[in-house]
Amino acid sequence: MSSHTKEQIKNNTKTLVSGPFALLLHNDDVNTFDWVITCLVKVCAHQVLQATQCAFIVHHNGKCDVKRGDLDTLSLMCDQLHAAGLTASIEVVD
């Protein structure tokens, strides 16, 4: 591993720890709109309209920032979305 790669990993870790964080939902070709909406309502406490809008954004843009918060809360939500068969990640918000 080059020193440049080690420095990137070290810098990414510092950034990840400092937050703030966003939970991103990613598009896939497997899940239906109804399932995505159901999961966003259950896991992220969205209203149906908000979940529907997020589902359309994911479909058209490839991903959508569905929730912001602390790392522990978003990690739990991310795990729940994964368990439901959705693709999600956590990123640091600029």
MOPAC internal coordinates of N, CA, C and O (Angstrom, degrees):
PM7 1SCF
backbone

  N    0.0000 0     0.00 0     0.00 0    0    0    0
  C    1.4499 1     0.00 0     0.00 0    1    0    0
  C    1.5264 1   107.36 1     0.00 0    2    1    0
  O    1.2310 1   120.69 1   -50.78 1    3    2    1
  N    1.3031 1   116.28 1   129.22 1    3    2    1
  C    1.4664 1   119.93 1  -179.67 1    5    3    2
  C    1.5287 1   110.65 1   -73.20 1    6    5    3
  O    1.2310 1   121.32 1   -19.61 1    7    6    5
  N    1.3343 1   115.09 1   160.39 1    7    6    5
  C    1.4678 1   118.44 1   179.14 1    9    7    6
  C    1.5183 1   111.01 1   -65.42 1   10    9    7
  O    1.2310 1   120.64 1   150.59 1   11   10    9
  N    1.3579 1   116.38 1   -29.41 1   11   10    9
  C    1.4671 1   120.45 1   177.99 1   13   11   10
  C    1.5307 1   110.07 1   -64.12 1   14   13   11
  O    1.2310 1   120.37 1   136.84 1   15   14   13
  N    1.3362 1   116.90 1   -43.16 1   15   14   13
  C    1.4591 1   120.88 1   179.13 1   17   15   14
  C    1.5220 1   110.49 1   -65.22 1   18   17   15
  O    1.2310 1   120.28 1   136.76 1   19   18   17
  N    1.3326 1   117.06 1   -43.24 1   19   18   17
  C    1.4615 1   120.07 1   178.13 1   21   19   18
  C    1.5237 1   110.93 1   -60.31 1   22   21   19
  O    1.2310 1   120.64 1   139.44 1   23   22   21
  N    1.3295 1   116.38 1   -40.56 1   23   22   21
  C    1.4618 1   120.22 1   179.58 1   25   23   22
  C    1.5216 1   110.28 1   -65.45 1   26   25   23
  O    1.2310 1   119.85 1   140.25 1   27   26   25
  N    1.3498 1   117.89 1   -39.75 1   27   26   25
  C    1.4655 1   120.69 1   178.20 1   29   27   26
  C    1.5251 1   110.26 1   -61.89 1   30   29   27
  O    1.2310 1   120.78 1   134.14 1   31   30   29
  N    1.3373 1   116.11 1   -45.86 1   31   30   29
  C    1.4640 1   119.98 1   179.92 1   33   31   30
  C    1.5281 1   109.68 1   -61.59 1   34   33   31
  O    1.2310 1   120.39 1   134.58 1   35   34   33
  N    1.3016 1   116.86 1   -45.42 1   35   34   33
  C    1.4661 1   121.00 1   179.13 1   37   35   34
  C    1.5295 1   110.44 1   -61.00 1   38   37   35
  O    1.2310 1   119.90 1   135.31 1   39   38   37
  N    1.3283 1   117.79 1   -44.69 1   39   38   37
  C    1.4642 1   121.39 1   179.45 1   41   39   38
  C    1.5189 1   111.15 1   -65.81 1   42   41   39
  O    1.2310 1   119.74 1   139.19 1   43   42   41
  N    1.3400 1   118.10 1   -40.81 1   43   42   41
  C    1.4583 1   120.72 1   178.57 1   45   43   42
  C    1.5180 1   110.86 1   -63.51 1   46   45   43
  O    1.2310 1   119.93 1   141.32 1   47   46   45
  N    1.3148 1   117.73 1   -38.68 1   47   46   45
  C    1.4540 1   121.36 1   178.12 1   49   47   46
  C    1.5231 1   110.29 1   -64.25 1   50   49   47
  O    1.2310 1   120.16 1   135.76 1   51   50   49
  N    1.3091 1   117.30 1   -44.24 1   51   50   49
  C    1.4638 1   120.34 1   177.55 1   53   51   50
  C    1.5221 1   110.46 1   -60.07 1   54   53   51
  O    1.2310 1   120.27 1   136.07 1   55   54   53
  N    1.3134 1   117.09 1   -43.93 1   55   54   53
  C    1.4591 1   121.50 1  -179.49 1   57   55   54
  C    1.5214 1   110.57 1   -63.70 1   58   57   55
  O    1.2310 1   120.49 1   134.64 1   59   58   57
  N    1.3361 1   116.68 1   -45.36 1   59   58   57
  C    1.4494 1   121.28 1  -177.68 1   61   59   58
  C    1.5215 1   111.22 1   -61.48 1   62   61   59
  O    1.2310 1   119.96 1   142.49 1   63   62   61
  N    1.2935 1   117.68 1   -37.51 1   63   62   61
  C    1.4529 1   121.34 1  -179.17 1   65   63   62
  C    1.5278 1   111.76 1   -71.19 1   66   65   63
  O    1.2310 1   120.07 1   150.90 1   67   66   65
  N    1.3410 1   117.47 1   -29.10 1   67   66   65
  C    1.4518 1   119.92 1  -174.25 1   69   67   66
  C    1.5274 1   114.62 1   -81.85 1   70   69   67
  O    1.2310 1   118.97 1   157.62 1   71   70   69
  N    1.3585 1   119.57 1   -22.38 1   71   70   69
  C    1.4563 1   122.35 1   177.34 1   73   71   70
  C    1.5116 1   113.68 1    62.40 1   74   73   71
  O    1.2310 1   117.56 1    11.63 1   75   74   73
  N    1.2943 1   122.24 1  -168.37 1   75   74   73
  C    1.4626 1   128.51 1    -7.15 1   77   75   74
  C    1.5297 1   112.07 1   -68.41 1   78   77   75
  O    1.2310 1   120.63 1   -11.50 1   79   78   77
  N    1.3362 1   116.40 1   168.50 1   79   78   77
  C    1.4568 1   121.33 1  -170.48 1   81   79   78
  C    1.5232 1   112.31 1  -122.03 1   82   81   79
  O    1.2310 1   121.82 1   -26.90 1   83   82   81
  N    1.3488 1   114.13 1   153.10 1   83   82   81
  C    1.4684 1   121.92 1   175.77 1   85   83   82
  C    1.5191 1   108.77 1  -129.92 1   86   85   83
  O    1.2310 1   120.77 1   -41.53 1   87   86   85
  N    1.3177 1   116.13 1   138.47 1   87   86   85
  C    1.4558 1   123.13 1   173.42 1   89   87   86
  C    1.5197 1   107.35 1   -92.08 1   90   89   87
  O    1.2310 1   120.67 1   -59.51 1   91   90   89
  N    1.3291 1   116.33 1   120.49 1   91   90   89
  C    1.4554 1   121.34 1  -179.16 1   93   91   90
  C    1.5191 1   109.97 1  -106.80 1   94   93   91
  O    1.2310 1   120.99 1   -43.40 1   95   94   93
  N    1.3154 1   115.71 1   136.60 1   95   94   93
  C    1.4584 1   122.25 1   172.84 1   97   95   94
  C    1.5185 1   107.38 1  -104.44 1   98   97   95
  O    1.2310 1   120.65 1   -46.60 1   99   98   97
  N    1.3307 1   116.37 1   133.40 1   99   98   97
  C    1.4598 1   121.54 1  -176.37 1  101   99   98
  C    1.5231 1   110.93 1  -109.18 1  102  101   99
  O    1.2310 1   121.12 1   -30.51 1  103  102  101
  N    1.3202 1   115.47 1   149.49 1  103  102  101
  C    1.4467 1   121.75 1   179.54 1  105  103  102
  C    1.5223 1   111.08 1   -69.57 1  106  105  103
  O    1.2310 1   120.80 1   -31.84 1  107  106  105
  N    1.3139 1   116.08 1   148.16 1  107  106  105
  C    1.4611 1   122.04 1   171.18 1  109  107  106
  C    1.5200 1   108.41 1  -145.13 1  110  109  107
  O    1.2310 1   120.94 1    -8.74 1  111  110  109
  N    1.3123 1   115.81 1   171.26 1  111  110  109
  C    1.4638 1   120.45 1  -179.82 1  113  111  110
  C    1.5217 1   111.76 1  -104.20 1  114  113  111
  O    1.2310 1   120.34 1  -161.09 1  115  114  113
  N    1.3123 1   116.96 1    18.91 1  115  114  113
  C    1.4600 1   121.68 1  -173.33 1  117  115  114
  C    1.5263 1   112.34 1  -110.44 1  118  117  115
  O    1.2310 1   120.14 1   130.50 1  119  118  117
  N    1.3174 1   117.34 1   -49.50 1  119  118  117
  C    1.4658 1   121.79 1  -171.16 1  121  119  118
  C    1.5219 1   112.40 1   -85.93 1  122  121  119
  O    1.2310 1   121.59 1   -35.96 1  123  122  121
  N    1.3268 1   114.57 1   144.04 1  123  122  121
  C    1.4654 1   120.46 1   178.88 1  125  123  122
  C    1.5273 1   110.20 1   -81.52 1  126  125  123
  O    1.2310 1   121.27 1   -18.41 1  127  126  125
  N    1.3317 1   115.17 1   161.59 1  127  126  125
  C    1.4575 1   120.33 1   175.43 1  129  127  126
  C    1.5207 1   110.14 1   -57.58 1  130  129  127
  O    1.2310 1   120.61 1   136.31 1  131  130  129
  N    1.3284 1   116.45 1   -43.69 1  131  130  129
  C    1.4631 1   119.81 1  -178.48 1  133  131  130
  C    1.5212 1   112.15 1   -60.23 1  134  133  131
  O    1.2310 1   120.18 1   138.81 1  135  134  133
  N    1.3427 1   117.26 1   -41.19 1  135  134  133
  C    1.4605 1   120.15 1   179.80 1  137  135  134
  C    1.5274 1   111.19 1   -67.14 1  138  137  135
  O    1.2310 1   120.49 1   136.56 1  139  138  137
  N    1.3342 1   116.67 1   -43.44 1  139  138  137
  C    1.4650 1   120.75 1   178.32 1  141  139  138
  C    1.5247 1   110.11 1   -59.70 1  142  141  139
  O    1.2310 1   120.39 1   134.10 1  143  142  141
  N    1.3134 1   116.86 1   -45.90 1  143  142  141
  C    1.4677 1   121.77 1   179.63 1  145  143  142
  C    1.5274 1   110.29 1   -61.33 1  146  145  143
  O    1.2310 1   120.47 1   133.80 1  147  146  145
  N    1.3216 1   116.71 1   -46.20 1  147  146  145
  C    1.4650 1   121.34 1   178.65 1  149  147  146
  C    1.5269 1   111.02 1   -57.99 1  150  149  147
  O    1.2310 1   120.35 1   135.34 1  151  150  149
  N    1.3304 1   116.95 1   -44.66 1  151  150  149
  C    1.4638 1   121.06 1  -179.45 1  153  151  150
  C    1.5210 1   112.03 1   -65.87 1  154  153  151
  O    1.2310 1   120.08 1   138.30 1  155  154  153
  N    1.3255 1   117.44 1   -41.70 1  155  154  153
  C    1.4656 1   120.48 1   179.63 1  157  155  154
  C    1.5298 1   111.45 1   -65.47 1  158  157  155
  O    1.2310 1   120.32 1   143.02 1  159  158  157
  N    1.3183 1   116.99 1   -36.98 1  159  158  157
  C    1.4657 1   120.84 1   177.21 1  161  159  158
  C    1.5336 1   109.80 1   -66.15 1  162  161  159
  O    1.2310 1   120.86 1   133.70 1  163  162  161
  N    1.3346 1   115.96 1   -46.30 1  163  162  161
  C    1.4736 1   120.37 1  -176.62 1  165  163  162
  C    1.5333 1   112.72 1   -72.53 1  166  165  163
  O    1.2310 1   120.33 1   132.72 1  167  166  165
  N    1.3211 1   116.98 1   -47.28 1  167  166  165
  C    1.4681 1   120.64 1  -172.40 1  169  167  166
  C    1.5270 1   112.39 1   -83.77 1  170  169  167
  O    1.2310 1   120.34 1   137.16 1  171  170  169
  N    1.3323 1   116.96 1   -42.84 1  171  170  169
  C    1.4694 1   121.36 1  -173.33 1  173  171  170
  C    1.5183 1   113.70 1  -101.34 1  174  173  171
  O    1.2310 1   120.38 1  -178.59 1  175  174  173
  N    1.3279 1   116.87 1     1.41 1  175  174  173
  C    1.4683 1   122.83 1  -179.81 1  177  175  174
  C    1.5238 1   112.34 1    59.11 1  178  177  175
  O    1.2310 1   120.76 1  -144.69 1  179  178  177
  N    1.3435 1   116.15 1    35.31 1  179  178  177
  C    1.4678 1   120.31 1   175.70 1  181  179  178
  C    1.5216 1   109.98 1   -76.95 1  182  181  179
  O    1.2310 1   120.94 1   -26.39 1  183  182  181
  N    1.3132 1   115.81 1   153.61 1  183  182  181
  C    1.4502 1   121.09 1   165.78 1  185  183  182
  C    1.5299 1   106.49 1   -76.09 1  186  185  183
  O    1.2310 1   119.86 1   -20.40 1  187  186  185
  N    1.3228 1   117.88 1   159.60 1  187  186  185
  C    1.4657 1   120.98 1  -176.87 1  189  187  186
  C    1.5327 1   111.17 1   -59.09 1  190  189  187
  O    1.2310 1   119.67 1   138.83 1  191  190  189
  N    1.3233 1   118.24 1   -41.17 1  191  190  189
  C    1.4614 1   120.79 1   180.00 1  193  191  190
  C    1.5257 1   110.98 1   -62.90 1  194  193  191
  O    1.2310 1   120.17 1   134.98 1  195  194  193
  N    1.3247 1   117.27 1   -45.02 1  195  194  193
  C    1.4599 1   120.90 1   179.14 1  197  195  194
  C    1.5281 1   110.78 1   -62.75 1  198  197  195
  O    1.2310 1   120.20 1   136.36 1  199  198  197
  N    1.3292 1   117.22 1   -43.64 1  199  198  197
  C    1.4627 1   121.28 1   178.78 1  201  199  198
  C    1.5249 1   111.02 1   -63.15 1  202  201  199
  O    1.2310 1   120.41 1   141.06 1  203  202  201
  N    1.3194 1   116.81 1   -38.94 1  203  202  201
  C    1.4665 1   121.34 1   178.23 1  205  203  202
  C    1.5228 1   110.52 1   -64.50 1  206  205  203
  O    1.2310 1   120.51 1   135.76 1  207  206  205
  N    1.3088 1   116.62 1   -44.24 1  207  206  205
  C    1.4696 1   120.19 1   178.18 1  209  207  206
  C    1.5256 1   111.12 1   -62.02 1  210  209  207
  O    1.2310 1   120.12 1   136.89 1  211  210  209
  N    1.3191 1   117.37 1   -43.11 1  211  210  209
  C    1.4684 1   121.00 1   177.97 1  213  211  210
  C    1.5293 1   110.95 1   -62.33 1  214  213  211
  O    1.2310 1   120.19 1   139.05 1  215  214  213
  N    1.3275 1   117.24 1   -40.95 1  215  214  213
  C    1.4693 1   120.81 1   178.99 1  217  215  214
  C    1.5268 1   110.83 1   -60.93 1  218  217  215
  O    1.2310 1   120.17 1   137.71 1  219  218  217
  N    1.3245 1   117.29 1   -42.29 1  219  218  217
  C    1.4678 1   120.66 1   177.96 1  221  219  218
  C    1.5269 1   111.87 1   -67.08 1  222  221  219
  O    1.2310 1   120.00 1   140.78 1  223  222  221
  N    1.3279 1   117.60 1   -39.22 1  223  222  221
  C    1.4673 1   120.66 1   177.50 1  225  223  222
  C    1.5235 1   109.85 1   -63.00 1  226  225  223
  O    1.2310 1   120.28 1   134.89 1  227  226  225
  N    1.3300 1   117.07 1   -45.11 1  227  226  225
  C    1.4696 1   121.01 1   178.35 1  229  227  226
  C    1.5220 1   110.04 1   -59.53 1  230  229  227
  O    1.2310 1   120.63 1   135.67 1  231  230  229
  N    1.3105 1   116.40 1   -44.33 1  231  230  229
  C    1.4602 1   121.10 1  -178.21 1  233  231  230
  C    1.5297 1   111.63 1   -61.87 1  234  233  231
  O    1.2310 1   120.45 1   137.15 1  235  234  233
  N    1.3126 1   116.74 1   -42.85 1  235  234  233
  C    1.4668 1   120.92 1  -175.33 1  237  235  234
  C    1.5284 1   113.89 1   -87.69 1  238  237  235
  O    1.2310 1   119.36 1   149.14 1  239  238  237
  N    1.3305 1   118.82 1   -30.86 1  239  238  237
  C    1.4727 1   121.63 1  -175.86 1  241  239  238
  C    1.5271 1   114.03 1  -107.27 1  242  241  239
  O    1.2310 1   119.88 1   169.92 1  243  242  241
  N    1.3146 1   117.84 1   -10.08 1  243  242  241
  C    1.4484 1   121.17 1   179.58 1  245  243  242
  C    1.5182 1   114.40 1    93.01 1  246  245  243
  O    1.2310 1   120.17 1   157.91 1  247  246  245
  N    1.3188 1   117.29 1   -22.09 1  247  246  245
  C    1.4672 1   121.13 1   176.83 1  249  247  246
  C    1.5213 1   108.77 1  -162.25 1  250  249  247
  O    1.2310 1   121.59 1   -16.47 1  251  250  249
  N    1.3347 1   114.57 1   163.53 1  251  250  249
  C    1.4663 1   120.79 1   178.89 1  253  251  250
  C    1.5188 1   109.29 1  -152.20 1  254  253  251
  O    1.2310 1   120.89 1   -42.11 1  255  254  253
  N    1.2988 1   115.90 1   137.89 1  255  254  253
  C    1.4636 1   123.60 1   173.99 1  257  255  254
  C    1.5318 1   106.06 1   -76.12 1  258  257  255
  O    1.2310 1   120.38 1   -75.03 1  259  258  257
  N    1.3431 1   116.88 1   104.97 1  259  258  257
  C    1.4627 1   120.43 1  -174.19 1  261  259  258
  C    1.5217 1   114.34 1   -97.01 1  262  261  259
  O    1.2310 1   120.42 1   163.88 1  263  262  261
  N    1.3405 1   116.81 1   -16.12 1  263  262  261
  C    1.4709 1   119.50 1  -179.46 1  265  263  262
  C    1.5205 1   108.74 1  -161.95 1  266  265  263
  O    1.2310 1   120.60 1   -33.36 1  267  266  265
  N    1.3133 1   116.46 1   146.64 1  267  266  265
  C    1.4664 1   122.57 1   173.95 1  269  267  266
  C    1.5138 1   108.63 1  -123.97 1  270  269  267
  O    1.2310 1   121.27 1   -31.67 1  271  270  269
  N    1.3263 1   115.18 1   148.33 1  271  270  269
  C    1.4548 1   118.35 1  -179.96 1  273  271  270
  C    1.5041 1   112.21 1   168.26 1  274  273  271
  O    1.2310 1   121.29 1    20.03 1  275  274  273
  N    1.3318 1   115.15 1  -159.97 1  275  274  273
  C    1.4578 1   120.51 1  -179.13 1  277  275  274
  C    1.5302 1   109.39 1   -81.63 1  278  277  275
  O    1.2310 1   121.16 1   -21.49 1  279  278  277
  N    1.3130 1   115.39 1   158.51 1  279  278  277
  C    1.4587 1   121.73 1  -173.80 1  281  279  278
  C    1.5231 1   112.58 1   -61.99 1  282  281  279
  O    1.2310 1   119.46 1   138.95 1  283  282  281
  N    1.3121 1   118.64 1   -41.05 1  283  282  281
  C    1.4693 1   121.05 1  -178.22 1  285  283  282
  C    1.5294 1   111.57 1   -62.84 1  286  285  283
  O    1.2310 1   120.49 1   133.45 1  287  286  285
  N    1.3187 1   116.67 1   -46.55 1  287  286  285
  C    1.4666 1   121.17 1  -179.52 1  289  287  286
  C    1.5227 1   110.56 1   -64.46 1  290  289  287
  O    1.2310 1   120.66 1   133.06 1  291  290  289
  N    1.3270 1   116.35 1   -46.94 1  291  290  289
  C    1.4622 1   119.69 1  -178.14 1  293  291  290
  C    1.5261 1   111.90 1   -67.98 1  294  293  291
  O    1.2310 1   119.89 1   147.48 1  295  294  293
  N    1.3203 1   117.81 1   -32.52 1  295  294  293
  C    1.4659 1   120.73 1   177.35 1  297  295  294
  C    1.5228 1   110.77 1   -63.62 1  298  297  295
  O    1.2310 1   120.49 1   138.03 1  299  298  297
  N    1.3196 1   116.67 1   -41.97 1  299  298  297
  C    1.4627 1   121.07 1   176.90 1  301  299  298
  C    1.5357 1   110.20 1   -62.34 1  302  301  299
  O    1.2310 1   120.40 1   133.63 1  303  302  301
  N    1.3271 1   116.84 1   -46.37 1  303  302  301
  C    1.4665 1   120.87 1   179.09 1  305  303  302
  C    1.5258 1   110.87 1   -62.58 1  306  305  303
  O    1.2310 1   120.45 1   138.49 1  307  306  305
  N    1.3226 1   116.74 1   -41.51 1  307  306  305
  C    1.4643 1   121.37 1   179.14 1  309  307  306
  C    1.5330 1   110.00 1   -60.81 1  310  309  307
  O    1.2310 1   120.35 1   135.46 1  311  310  309
  N    1.3213 1   116.93 1   -44.54 1  311  310  309
  C    1.4633 1   121.35 1   177.81 1  313  311  310
  C    1.5272 1   111.36 1   -61.39 1  314  313  311
  O    1.2310 1   120.50 1   140.05 1  315  314  313
  N    1.3305 1   116.64 1   -39.95 1  315  314  313
  C    1.4639 1   120.49 1   179.36 1  317  315  314
  C    1.5285 1   111.27 1   -67.10 1  318  317  315
  O    1.2310 1   120.40 1   140.79 1  319  318  317
  N    1.3366 1   116.83 1   -39.21 1  319  318  317
  C    1.4691 1   119.76 1   177.18 1  321  319  318
  C    1.5284 1   110.45 1   -66.07 1  322  321  319
  O    1.2310 1   120.41 1   139.71 1  323  322  321
  N    1.3341 1   116.82 1   -40.29 1  323  322  321
  C    1.4689 1   120.39 1   176.42 1  325  323  322
  C    1.5276 1   110.20 1   -61.21 1  326  325  323
  O    1.2310 1   120.47 1   136.06 1  327  326  325
  N    1.3271 1   116.71 1   -43.94 1  327  326  325
  C    1.4730 1   121.29 1  -179.95 1  329  327  326
  C    1.5287 1   111.14 1   -61.76 1  330  329  327
  O    1.2310 1   120.34 1   152.94 1  331  330  329
  N    1.3201 1   116.95 1   -27.06 1  331  330  329
  C    1.4691 1   122.15 1   179.00 1  333  331  330
  C    1.5344 1   111.64 1   -86.20 1  334  333  331
  O    1.2310 1   120.64 1  -179.49 1  335  334  333
  N    1.3329 1   116.38 1     0.51 1  335  334  333
  C    1.4603 1   120.32 1   178.02 1  337  335  334
  C    1.5038 1   115.32 1    91.17 1  338  337  335
  O    1.2310 1   120.00 1  -171.15 1  339  338  337
  N    1.3412 1   117.61 1     8.85 1  339  338  337
  C    1.4554 1   121.22 1   179.43 1  341  339  338
  C    1.5266 1   109.88 1   -94.46 1  342  341  339
  O    1.2310 1   121.26 1   -20.91 1  343  342  341
  N    1.3236 1   115.19 1   159.09 1  343  342  341
  C    1.4534 1   121.31 1   178.06 1  345  343  342
  C    1.5225 1   108.22 1  -102.45 1  346  345  343
  O    1.2310 1   120.61 1   -59.24 1  347  346  345
  N    1.3205 1   116.44 1   120.76 1  347  346  345
  C    1.4554 1   121.15 1  -177.23 1  349  347  346
  C    1.5304 1   109.21 1  -142.05 1  350  349  347
  O    1.2310 1   121.26 1   -21.29 1  351  350  349
  N    1.3141 1   115.19 1   158.71 1  351  350  349
  C    1.4602 1   121.11 1   177.43 1  353  351  350
  C    1.5143 1   108.81 1  -149.45 1  354  353  351
  O    1.2310 1   121.45 1   -12.13 1  355  354  353
  N    1.3188 1   114.83 1   167.87 1  355  354  353
  C    1.4651 1   121.37 1   177.05 1  357  355  354
  C    1.5186 1   107.45 1  -118.98 1  358  357  355
  O    1.2310 1   120.99 1   -47.04 1  359  358  357
  N    1.3138 1   115.71 1   132.96 1  359  358  357
  C    1.4522 1   120.97 1   178.17 1  361  359  358
  C    1.5186 1   110.04 1  -130.77 1  362  361  359
  O    1.2310 1   121.58 1   -23.47 1  363  362  361
  N    1.2955 1   114.58 1   156.53 1  363  362  361
  C    1.4563 1   120.44 1   174.86 1  365  363  362
  C    1.5233 1   108.35 1   -77.91 1  366  365  363
  O    1.2310 1   120.71 1   -44.73 1  367  366  365
  N    1.3146 1   116.24 1   135.27 1  367  366  365
  C    1.4589 1   121.89 1   178.64 1  369  367  366
  C    1.5254 1   108.35 1   -87.28 1  370  369  367
  O    1.2310 1   120.93 1   -45.20 1  371  370  369
  N    1.3021 1   115.82 1   134.80 1  371  370  369
  C    1.4797 1   120.24 1   178.20 1  373  371  370
  C    1.5008 1   111.83 1   -70.02 1  374  373  371
  O    1.2310 1   120.10 1   180.00 1  375  374  373

